[in-house]
Amino acid sequence: NHAGSLSLQEILVNFIAAIAVGGVIFLSYRFSHSGALYSGKFNVSLWMLTLVTTLVMCVIGNNIALSLGMVGALSIVRFRTAIKDARDTAYIFWAVAAGICCGISDFMIAVLGSVVIFLLMLVLGNIQGNNRYLLIVRGGAAAGEKIEQAVQEVYGGKARLCVKNSARESVEYIYELSQKLLQRTENVDISER
């Protein structure tokens, strides 16, 4: 296909396929993310990304000059949104790849690839990361050494010191704790030490 040579029917079929595949991506993201990790706006943007990529591919077709111009134009875009979950990157690439497939009318790859990825994301999407928690301890400047000893004693030397802020009259420690370590010591009050 050359740019502008697609018929209205072909364009509509491409977009209907993109809407269907985007819906699969939408459902997969919804099922594999829960609680605070789920972002409805990000999920909708994944669906839109599939459609936008399809639009771009319909315009480009096999025109190399147009595709180079489009790459140049899109290269100035900077994304500053922080990714909350590493899986979100995989979803972005999935949406772009699905949009490319739909834009060039390669529906078999779009559907087969999306079914395989959908099933994998459902199975692997519920795997939890190694959750980390922060313990923040504040005290007078003279109590700094006592705080360090108490934390090491309570957590068996497994609390990792991330930050130590010292001022003239106060001190603040920020430790990183694993979920297992926190569960083992949940009934211990560090302020009593």
SULQUI-V222315 format. One record per residue. N is the residue number from 1. RES is the residue in three letters. OMEGA is omega in whole degrees, 0 to 359 (NA if undefined). Layout:
{{N RES OMEGA} {N RES OMEGA}}
//
This chain:
{{1 ASN 174} {2 HIS 181} {3 ALA 178} {4 GLY 182} {5 SER 179} {6 LEU 176} {7 SER 178} {8 LEU 180} {9 GLN 179} {10 GLU 179} {11 ILE 179} {12 LEU 179} {13 VAL 178} {14 ASN 182} {15 PHE 177} {16 ILE 177} {17 ALA 179} {18 ALA 177} {19 ILE 180} {20 ALA 181} {21 VAL 176} {22 GLY 176} {23 GLY 177} {24 VAL 178} {25 ILE 179} {26 PHE 181} {27 LEU 180} {28 SER 179} {29 TYR 181} {30 ARG 182} {31 PHE 185} {32 SER 178} {33 HIS 180} {34 SER 175} {35 GLY 184} {36 ALA 181} {37 LEU 184} {38 TYR 176} {39 SER 180} {40 GLY 180} {41 LYS 178} {42 PHE 181} {43 ASN 178} {44 VAL 180} {45 SER 175} {46 LEU 179} {47 TRP 180} {48 MET 179} {49 LEU 176} {50 THR 180} {51 LEU 180} {52 VAL 178} {53 THR 176} {54 THR 178} {55 LEU 181} {56 VAL 181} {57 MET 176} {58 CYS 180} {59 VAL 184} {60 ILE 185} {61 GLY 178} {62 ASN 182} {63 ASN 184} {64 ILE 180} {65 ALA 179} {66 LEU 180} {67 SER 177} {68 LEU 177} {69 GLY 179} {70 MET 177} {71 VAL 178} {72 GLY 180} {73 ALA 182} {74 LEU 182} {75 SER 179} {76 ILE 181} {77 VAL 178} {78 ARG 178} {79 PHE 182} {80 ARG 181} {81 THR 179} {82 ALA 177} {83 ILE 182} {84 LYS 185} {85 ASP 182} {86 ALA 180} {87 ARG 182} {88 ASP 178} {89 THR 178} {90 ALA 178} {91 TYR 179} {92 ILE 179} {93 PHE 178} {94 TRP 181} {95 ALA 179} {96 VAL 181} {97 ALA 179} {98 ALA 178} {99 GLY 177} {100 ILE 180} {101 CYS 180} {102 CYS 181} {103 GLY 179} {104 ILE 177} {105 SER 177} {106 ASP 188} {107 PHE 181} {108 MET 180} {109 ILE 180} {110 ALA 183} {111 VAL 180} {112 LEU 179} {113 GLY 181} {114 SER 178} {115 VAL 180} {116 VAL 180} {117 ILE 178} {118 PHE 181} {119 LEU 178} {120 LEU 180} {121 MET 177} {122 LEU 181} {123 VAL 186} {124 LEU 183} {125 GLY 181} {126 ASN 177} {127 ILE 182} {128 GLN 176} {129 GLY 178} {130 ASN 185} {131 ASN 179} {132 ARG 179} {133 TYR 179} {134 LEU 174} {135 LEU 180} {136 ILE 181} {137 VAL 179} {138 ARG 178} {139 GLY 176} {140 GLY 183} {141 ALA 181} {142 ALA 183} {143 ALA 185} {144 GLY 182} {145 GLU 179} {146 LYS 178} {147 ILE 180} {148 GLU 180} {149 GLN 181} {150 ALA 180} {151 VAL 180} {152 GLN 180} {153 GLU 183} {154 VAL 186} {155 TYR 174} {156 GLY 179} {157 GLY 183} {158 LYS 175} {159 ALA 183} {160 ARG 179} {161 LEU 179} {162 CYS 185} {163 VAL 171} {164 LYS 179} {165 ASN 180} {166 SER 173} {167 ALA 183} {168 ARG 186} {169 GLU 183} {170 SER 177} {171 VAL 179} {172 GLU 178} {173 TYR 174} {174 ILE 181} {175 TYR 175} {176 GLU 181} {177 LEU 174} {178 SER 180} {179 GLN 179} {180 LYS 181} {181 LEU 180} {182 LEU 180} {183 GLN 180} {184 ARG 186} {185 THR 186} {186 GLU 180} {187 ASN 181} {188 VAL 178} {189 ASP 185} {190 ILE 182} {191 SER 179} {192 GLU 184} {193 ARG NA}}
//
